[in-house]
Amino acid sequence: CVLECVGSVASGISVMSWSPDQELVLLATGQQTLIMMTKDFEPIMEQQIHQDDFGESKFITVGWGRKETQFHGSEGRQAAFQVHMHESALPWDDHRPQITWRGDGQFFAVSVVCPETGARKVRVWSREFALQSTSEPVAGLGPALNYFFSLDCKLLSYLVNDLLWNADSAVLAVWLEDLQTEEKSTLKSYVQLWTVGNYHWYLKQSLPFSSCGKSKIVSLMWDPVAPYRLHVLCQGWHYLCYDWHWTTDRSSGDNLSDMANVAVVDGNRVLVTVFRQSVVPPPMCTYRLLLPHPVNQVMFSAHPTESNNLAVLDASNQISVYKCGDSPSVDPTVKLGAVGGNGFKISLRTPHLEKRYK
């Protein structure tokens, strides 16, 4: 292997990102500029990251009179006189620029801290290096950036290190770290895998790691060829390779006593649909199981007479066993779904938590 220097950036390279088709490479420099180059590292164009113009997608003013005389909806006339404060970057923000490309490589977005306001802004550029749009001030906007990110999770207690789509954009990997609080004595980092269906985000896997020592994550990336292969590199040169596969968690359905159950993992919930009595698509369900930690795996019993029973493995390596049958009391971890509302109701015997194993 022979190394060859093809060029240098005097101010240093803050971040570097290849386009999805590997034809273009984008550099963010220490002088707050963007340099676009070919795959052979031939410069195409250089521009300033911070632009005064909004971009080509700027809204056109049609002239509805003065702002004070316009209709402001439920906010009332006082909305015309409100002073909008600039939202500064988060305390743990590293102030480094971040770059992400759209899946087809036609657009890329750059997240950077504005030197004038101290707030993060996201600018979207076309492949031809034309500025398209600039984001408005958003409270809590962090450095992690990826196209189409909107998760049903409370990220205020976590530091988001990275967001990574896999090769076919079916799974989003989120690298999180606990923030220091009085309630948390032991800090951890997590790799979460999210999918979306029926306009709902599902947390399918949550992998805990240590935030210090040899088990601390230093790099995370999806395989460019095998779309469901995830590479994790830890601080002590500990390398992990995960190969994920889709599976349907269901009971056998071989006899009349089996209720033809199908389970869907949704964070710390297991959504169960009893197909012998109702057909409802997720995220709706017949009933749901509430677990203390995110769920990683569900398994129904293989015994012919106990095929409605199921075991749930969560991210803390705790196994919860649910058994169908008479229960002496109402189980607070089992909640009715679509069959328990104000609409139709059916006769249903839900399972109850029998035991938890650690």
LINQUI-V820170 format. One record per residue. N is the residue number from 0. RES is the residue in one small letter. PHI is phi in whole degrees, 0 to 359 (* if undefined). PSI is psi in whole degrees, 0 to 359 (* if undefined). D_FIRST is the distance of its C-alpha to the first C-alpha in Angstrom with 2 decimals. Layout:
BEGIN
n = [N & N]
res = [RES & RES]
phi = [PHI & PHI]
psi = [PSI & PSI]
d_first = [D_FIRST & D_FIRST]
END
This chain:
BEGIN
n = [0 & 1 & 2 & 3 & 4 & 5 & 6 & 7 & 8 & 9 & 10 & 11 & 12 & 13 & 14 & 15 & 16 & 17 & 18 & 19 & 20 & 21 & 22 & 23 & 24 & 25 & 26 & 27 & 28 & 29 & 30 & 31 & 32 & 33 & 34 & 35 & 36 & 37 & 38 & 39 & 40 & 41 & 42 & 43 & 44 & 45 & 46 & 47 & 48 & 49 & 50 & 51 & 52 & 53 & 54 & 55 & 56 & 57 & 58 & 59 & 60 & 61 & 62 & 63 & 64 & 65 & 66 & 67 & 68 & 69 & 70 & 71 & 72 & 73 & 74 & 75 & 76 & 77 & 78 & 79 & 80 & 81 & 82 & 83 & 84 & 85 & 86 & 87 & 88 & 89 & 90 & 91 & 92 & 93 & 94 & 95 & 96 & 97 & 98 & 99 & 100 & 101 & 102 & 103 & 104 & 105 & 106 & 107 & 108 & 109 & 110 & 111 & 112 & 113 & 114 & 115 & 116 & 117 & 118 & 119 & 120 & 121 & 122 & 123 & 124 & 125 & 126 & 127 & 128 & 129 & 130 & 131 & 132 & 133 & 134 & 135 & 136 & 137 & 138 & 139 & 140 & 141 & 142 & 143 & 144 & 145 & 146 & 147 & 148 & 149 & 150 & 151 & 152 & 153 & 154 & 155 & 156 & 157 & 158 & 159 & 160 & 161 & 162 & 163 & 164 & 165 & 166 & 167 & 168 & 169 & 170 & 171 & 172 & 173 & 174 & 175 & 176 & 177 & 178 & 179 & 180 & 181 & 182 & 183 & 184 & 185 & 186 & 187 & 188 & 189 & 190 & 191 & 192 & 193 & 194 & 195 & 196 & 197 & 198 & 199 & 200 & 201 & 202 & 203 & 204 & 205 & 206 & 207 & 208 & 209 & 210 & 211 & 212 & 213 & 214 & 215 & 216 & 217 & 218 & 219 & 220 & 221 & 222 & 223 & 224 & 225 & 226 & 227 & 228 & 229 & 230 & 231 & 232 & 233 & 234 & 235 & 236 & 237 & 238 & 239 & 240 & 241 & 242 & 243 & 244 & 245 & 246 & 247 & 248 & 249 & 250 & 251 & 252 & 253 & 254 & 255 & 256 & 257 & 258 & 259 & 260 & 261 & 262 & 263 & 264 & 265 & 266 & 267 & 268 & 269 & 270 & 271 & 272 & 273 & 274 & 275 & 276 & 277 & 278 & 279 & 280 & 281 & 282 & 283 & 284 & 285 & 286 & 287 & 288 & 289 & 290 & 291 & 292 & 293 & 294 & 295 & 296 & 297 & 298 & 299 & 300 & 301 & 302 & 303 & 304 & 305 & 306 & 307 & 308 & 309 & 310 & 311 & 312 & 313 & 314 & 315 & 316 & 317 & 318 & 319 & 320 & 321 & 322 & 323 & 324 & 325 & 326 & 327 & 328 & 329 & 330 & 331 & 332 & 333 & 334 & 335 & 336 & 337 & 338 & 339 & 340 & 341 & 342 & 343 & 344 & 345 & 346 & 347 & 348 & 349 & 350 & 351 & 352 & 353 & 354 & 355 & 356 & 357]
res = [c & v & l & e & c & v & g & s & v & a & s & g & i & s & v & m & s & w & s & p & d & q & e & l & v & l & l & a & t & g & q & q & t & l & i & m & m & t & k & d & f & e & p & i & m & e & q & q & i & h & q & d & d & f & g & e & s & k & f & i & t & v & g & w & g & r & k & e & t & q & f & h & g & s & e & g & r & q & a & a & f & q & v & h & m & h & e & s & a & l & p & w & d & d & h & r & p & q & i & t & w & r & g & d & g & q & f & f & a & v & s & v & v & c & p & e & t & g & a & r & k & v & r & v & w & s & r & e & f & a & l & q & s & t & s & e & p & v & a & g & l & g & p & a & l & n & y & f & f & s & l & d & c & k & l & l & s & y & l & v & n & d & l & l & w & n & a & d & s & a & v & l & a & v & w & l & e & d & l & q & t & e & e & k & s & t & l & k & s & y & v & q & l & w & t & v & g & n & y & h & w & y & l & k & q & s & l & p & f & s & s & c & g & k & s & k & i & v & s & l & m & w & d & p & v & a & p & y & r & l & h & v & l & c & q & g & w & h & y & l & c & y & d & w & h & w & t & t & d & r & s & s & g & d & n & l & s & d & m & a & n & v & a & v & v & d & g & n & r & v & l & v & t & v & f & r & q & s & v & v & p & p & p & m & c & t & y & r & l & l & l & p & h & p & v & n & q & v & m & f & s & a & h & p & t & e & s & n & n & l & a & v & l & d & a & s & n & q & i & s & v & y & k & c & g & d & s & p & s & v & d & p & t & v & k & l & g & a & v & g & g & n & g & f & k & i & s & l & r & t & p & h & l & e & k & r & y & k]
phi = [* & 244 & 268 & 228 & 276 & 258 & 165 & 213 & 243 & 299 & 275 & 92 & 255 & 279 & 204 & 223 & 213 & 271 & 290 & 302 & 272 & 62 & 265 & 232 & 229 & 243 & 242 & 252 & 261 & 292 & 269 & 60 & 238 & 248 & 241 & 259 & 228 & 282 & 294 & 266 & 64 & 264 & 299 & 256 & 198 & 227 & 221 & 286 & 293 & 275 & 242 & 283 & 282 & 291 & 130 & 293 & 268 & 296 & 291 & 262 & 278 & 263 & 81 & 259 & 85 & 290 & 298 & 293 & 259 & 279 & 279 & 244 & 66 & 292 & 287 & 81 & 293 & 295 & 296 & 288 & 250 & 289 & 263 & 276 & 274 & 282 & 274 & 282 & 295 & 295 & 301 & 265 & 293 & 277 & 61 & 267 & 290 & 230 & 233 & 220 & 256 & 290 & 303 & 271 & 75 & 275 & 219 & 220 & 241 & 235 & 257 & 210 & 276 & 288 & 292 & 277 & 257 & 76 & 256 & 281 & 230 & 245 & 245 & 254 & 240 & 275 & 297 & 276 & 69 & 254 & 294 & 260 & 200 & 228 & 285 & 277 & 300 & 234 & 291 & 81 & 289 & 259 & 284 & 296 & 214 & 199 & 291 & 58 & 246 & 194 & 249 & 274 & 216 & 270 & 269 & 291 & 261 & 230 & 261 & 272 & 277 & 198 & 232 & 224 & 278 & 282 & 298 & 258 & 58 & 263 & 230 & 251 & 266 & 241 & 259 & 241 & 225 & 296 & 267 & 293 & 224 & 292 & 281 & 256 & 270 & 250 & 270 & 228 & 243 & 222 & 245 & 249 & 247 & 242 & 231 & 230 & 200 & 53 & 61 & 225 & 271 & 246 & 275 & 265 & 216 & 224 & 252 & 276 & 225 & 284 & 268 & 211 & 80 & 287 & 268 & 286 & 287 & 243 & 206 & 216 & 202 & 274 & 287 & 287 & 257 & 271 & 295 & 252 & 253 & 245 & 254 & 232 & 244 & 257 & 296 & 273 & 56 & 270 & 252 & 237 & 235 & 253 & 250 & 259 & 220 & 284 & 214 & 254 & 274 & 214 & 279 & 292 & 68 & 273 & 220 & 291 & 286 & 283 & 271 & 55 & 278 & 230 & 250 & 234 & 282 & 217 & 68 & 269 & 236 & 243 & 267 & 246 & 249 & 266 & 289 & 287 & 239 & 204 & 234 & 227 & 278 & 294 & 279 & 287 & 198 & 285 & 208 & 228 & 257 & 255 & 250 & 286 & 224 & 303 & 272 & 248 & 202 & 231 & 218 & 272 & 294 & 271 & 290 & 301 & 269 & 232 & 288 & 275 & 283 & 215 & 241 & 236 & 257 & 254 & 291 & 269 & 61 & 255 & 254 & 252 & 256 & 249 & 237 & 276 & 149 & 291 & 240 & 294 & 214 & 285 & 276 & 290 & 271 & 242 & 235 & 289 & 254 & 294 & 270 & 248 & 270 & 274 & 272 & 285 & 228 & 233 & 282 & 218 & 259 & 273 & 286 & 227 & 289 & 270 & 194 & 241 & 242 & 246]
psi = [127 & 126 & 138 & 131 & 117 & 356 & 172 & 155 & 114 & 322 & 356 & 160 & 120 & 318 & 153 & 138 & 130 & 148 & 157 & 329 & 4 & 22 & 335 & 150 & 138 & 131 & 137 & 124 & 170 & 342 & 18 & 44 & 159 & 131 & 122 & 132 & 161 & 176 & 342 & 13 & 36 & 122 & 136 & 311 & 154 & 134 & 160 & 141 & 314 & 115 & 140 & 332 & 147 & 320 & 176 & 338 & 23 & 139 & 148 & 129 & 124 & 356 & 76 & 29 & 188 & 152 & 326 & 336 & 1 & 160 & 130 & 16 & 216 & 341 & 338 & 180 & 337 & 342 & 335 & 340 & 5 & 139 & 118 & 122 & 144 & 132 & 119 & 164 & 157 & 153 & 328 & 9 & 132 & 358 & 19 & 145 & 154 & 143 & 137 & 143 & 147 & 156 & 327 & 0 & 9 & 341 & 155 & 153 & 143 & 123 & 127 & 152 & 126 & 126 & 338 & 317 & 342 & 9 & 153 & 140 & 150 & 125 & 136 & 129 & 153 & 170 & 334 & 9 & 35 & 127 & 128 & 314 & 163 & 137 & 157 & 164 & 127 & 128 & 134 & 10 & 119 & 182 & 332 & 136 & 135 & 157 & 139 & 63 & 123 & 99 & 149 & 62 & 154 & 102 & 4 & 337 & 9 & 152 & 120 & 112 & 323 & 154 & 125 & 119 & 146 & 180 & 326 & 13 & 32 & 335 & 134 & 121 & 131 & 124 & 114 & 157 & 143 & 142 & 148 & 120 & 169 & 330 & 337 & 111 & 325 & 116 & 141 & 163 & 158 & 148 & 115 & 141 & 122 & 143 & 166 & 140 & 140 & 40 & 30 & 136 & 132 & 126 & 111 & 328 & 143 & 114 & 114 & 143 & 161 & 149 & 3 & 165 & 198 & 344 & 5 & 134 & 133 & 339 & 145 & 132 & 150 & 152 & 133 & 342 & 307 & 106 & 336 & 24 & 126 & 130 & 130 & 126 & 127 & 170 & 325 & 32 & 31 & 117 & 132 & 137 & 118 & 129 & 114 & 148 & 145 & 141 & 153 & 118 & 110 & 159 & 171 & 321 & 25 & 344 & 173 & 334 & 338 & 131 & 9 & 58 & 141 & 127 & 143 & 127 & 130 & 78 & 235 & 20 & 148 & 117 & 118 & 127 & 126 & 97 & 343 & 342 & 337 & 152 & 103 & 135 & 145 & 149 & 3 & 161 & 168 & 312 & 164 & 147 & 133 & 120 & 156 & 341 & 162 & 141 & 138 & 336 & 146 & 140 & 127 & 153 & 141 & 352 & 132 & 324 & 356 & 29 & 348 & 347 & 149 & 155 & 141 & 125 & 125 & 181 & 344 & 13 & 33 & 134 & 124 & 125 & 123 & 133 & 134 & 137 & 183 & 134 & 138 & 340 & 168 & 129 & 118 & 346 & 0 & 121 & 138 & 147 & 244 & 338 & 359 & 13 & 208 & 355 & 229 & 151 & 143 & 160 & 117 & 132 & 111 & 155 & 169 & 153 & 118 & 316 & 154 & 137 & 140 & *]
d_first = [0.00 & 3.81 & 6.62 & 9.86 & 13.30 & 15.44 & 18.46 & 20.20 & 23.27 & 25.70 & 27.58 & 24.61 & 23.54 & 25.95 & 24.62 & 22.29 & 23.08 & 21.95 & 24.79 & 25.42 & 24.53 & 21.16 & 22.55 & 23.32 & 22.03 & 24.60 & 24.33 & 27.20 & 27.36 & 29.31 & 31.95 & 32.82 & 31.47 & 29.57 & 26.98 & 26.23 & 23.24 & 22.01 & 18.88 & 17.45 & 18.57 & 21.66 & 24.58 & 27.56 & 30.01 & 30.65 & 33.66 & 35.30 & 35.04 & 38.70 & 40.99 & 44.79 & 45.24 & 45.39 & 43.63 & 44.68 & 46.11 & 48.64 & 52.01 & 54.92 & 58.09 & 61.15 & 63.66 & 65.50 & 67.44 & 66.92 & 64.84 & 67.91 & 69.90 & 67.29 & 67.51 & 65.19 & 65.94 & 66.42 & 65.10 & 68.19 & 68.79 & 67.35 & 63.84 & 64.34 & 64.70 & 61.93 & 59.42 & 55.88 & 53.92 & 50.20 & 48.22 & 45.91 & 42.52 & 42.59 & 42.72 & 39.40 & 37.62 & 34.42 & 35.18 & 31.64 & 31.38 & 30.36 & 29.30 & 29.90 & 29.90 & 32.60 & 31.65 & 32.08 & 30.12 & 33.26 & 33.86 & 32.19 & 33.95 & 33.33 & 35.10 & 35.76 & 38.46 & 41.00 & 41.60 & 45.28 & 46.32 & 43.71 & 43.49 & 40.55 & 40.57 & 38.66 & 38.18 & 37.32 & 35.68 & 35.34 & 32.24 & 33.79 & 33.66 & 37.43 & 38.87 & 40.89 & 42.48 & 42.65 & 43.74 & 46.96 & 47.14 & 46.63 & 47.53 & 44.86 & 41.96 & 38.78 & 35.15 & 33.94 & 33.94 & 33.61 & 35.60 & 38.86 & 39.16 & 42.66 & 43.15 & 46.40 & 45.52 & 46.62 & 43.57 & 45.65 & 45.08 & 41.30 & 38.36 & 36.21 & 32.55 & 31.12 & 32.27 & 29.99 & 31.10 & 29.56 & 28.32 & 31.88 & 33.54 & 35.82 & 34.92 & 34.49 & 32.82 & 34.33 & 32.96 & 36.01 & 37.07 & 40.62 & 42.25 & 44.29 & 47.92 & 50.96 & 50.98 & 47.38 & 46.89 & 43.64 & 40.98 & 38.55 & 35.86 & 35.91 & 33.92 & 36.46 & 36.21 & 38.69 & 39.93 & 42.73 & 45.62 & 49.13 & 48.32 & 47.69 & 44.61 & 44.09 & 42.20 & 40.94 & 38.85 & 38.68 & 36.24 & 37.10 & 34.67 & 35.39 & 35.09 & 34.15 & 32.48 & 29.67 & 30.83 & 30.46 & 28.34 & 25.53 & 23.90 & 25.28 & 24.10 & 25.19 & 23.08 & 22.64 & 23.43 & 25.95 & 28.40 & 30.10 & 27.16 & 26.80 & 24.02 & 25.25 & 23.41 & 25.81 & 25.83 & 25.67 & 22.36 & 24.78 & 23.40 & 25.97 & 25.73 & 29.01 & 30.02 & 33.22 & 35.86 & 39.15 & 42.31 & 46.03 & 47.98 & 51.43 & 54.34 & 55.24 & 58.22 & 59.75 & 63.29 & 65.81 & 65.28 & 61.61 & 61.41 & 58.27 & 56.27 & 52.92 & 51.01 & 48.53 & 46.44 & 46.95 & 45.77 & 48.39 & 50.64 & 50.97 & 52.74 & 54.82 & 56.63 & 59.44 & 59.45 & 62.68 & 64.54 & 62.59 & 59.76 & 58.02 & 54.44 & 52.14 & 52.07 & 55.77 & 56.75 & 59.78 & 59.02 & 56.16 & 55.19 & 54.35 & 51.92 & 51.18 & 47.39 & 45.06 & 45.21 & 42.21 & 43.97 & 47.40 & 48.97 & 52.43 & 54.43 & 54.32 & 57.91 & 60.26 & 62.91 & 60.54 & 58.05 & 58.86 & 57.62 & 54.10 & 51.68 & 49.33 & 46.24 & 45.33 & 42.41 & 44.19 & 44.15 & 47.89 & 49.59 & 52.70 & 55.02 & 57.40 & 60.39 & 62.75 & 66.40 & 69.19 & 68.18 & 70.74 & 69.45 & 67.43 & 63.70 & 62.34 & 58.79 & 59.91 & 60.81 & 62.22 & 60.35 & 61.69 & 64.69 & 66.00 & 66.62 & 69.73 & 69.25 & 69.58 & 69.66 & 69.37 & 70.28 & 67.10 & 66.49 & 63.35 & 61.49 & 61.73 & 59.38 & 60.30 & 57.88 & 54.58 & 52.31 & 49.69]
END
